[in-house]
Amino acid sequence: MALRSKLVSALLALTLPAAASAATIGGTYYAPQYDFSEFFAATDGRNFQVVLAGTAFPGLDPNAVARDLLPAMQAGKPRPALTFTYDPPPEQQRPYYRLVLIFNPALDLGSAAVCAGTTRLRPAQPGLFYVYAVYCRNDQPLSETTAWTPATGPTDPRIGQLFRELFQVVFTDSQSYRPLGGKKNMP
């Protein structure tokens, strides 16, 4: 009986963090070239473009949705002192870094196609905010994931929580995703 009680307590403890989270984060992918220090150097103290595609909330004005999502993204931004913007860089950049957010993407849409400028969508589900996030350098995807949460509109507090969690995944600073696993290259 004591063993069963401990097992139940352990299972409850494991589910608490999930219950406290507003968002569900899907599978992730990091290209071998992904390096948080590169992201940090490219964005610290600079504007960082976010490209939106798809319909986040059916029935709401997409321009108003975009306007209201930007402060939620900024509040949940990753560690560099970056400013999210929808504006493209004033002149062509090489490398060209950006975050592409696709709302309700087609299930067969891949990150390489996204970074090349392709979008395919599926119908949105009212009451569900679903986003596919791809961090691109030029036409190469460096990281990607999906996230979703029930939400009534762009100012729903669950959207802000989703972005905080999403950005920790897309822009991870984990040592395991650094070149050479975070180890120094010895000559």
Buried (B, 14 or more C-beta within 10 A) or exposed (E): EEEEEEEEEEEEEEEEEEEEBBBBBBEBEBBEEBBBEBBBEBBEEBBBBBBBBBBBBEEBEBEEBBEBBBEBBBEBBBBBEBEBBEEEBEEEEEEBBBBBBBBBBBEEBBBBBBBEEEBBBBEBEEEEBBBBBBBBBEEBBBBBBBBBBEBEBBEBEBBBBBBBBBBBBBBBBEEEBBEEEEEEEEE
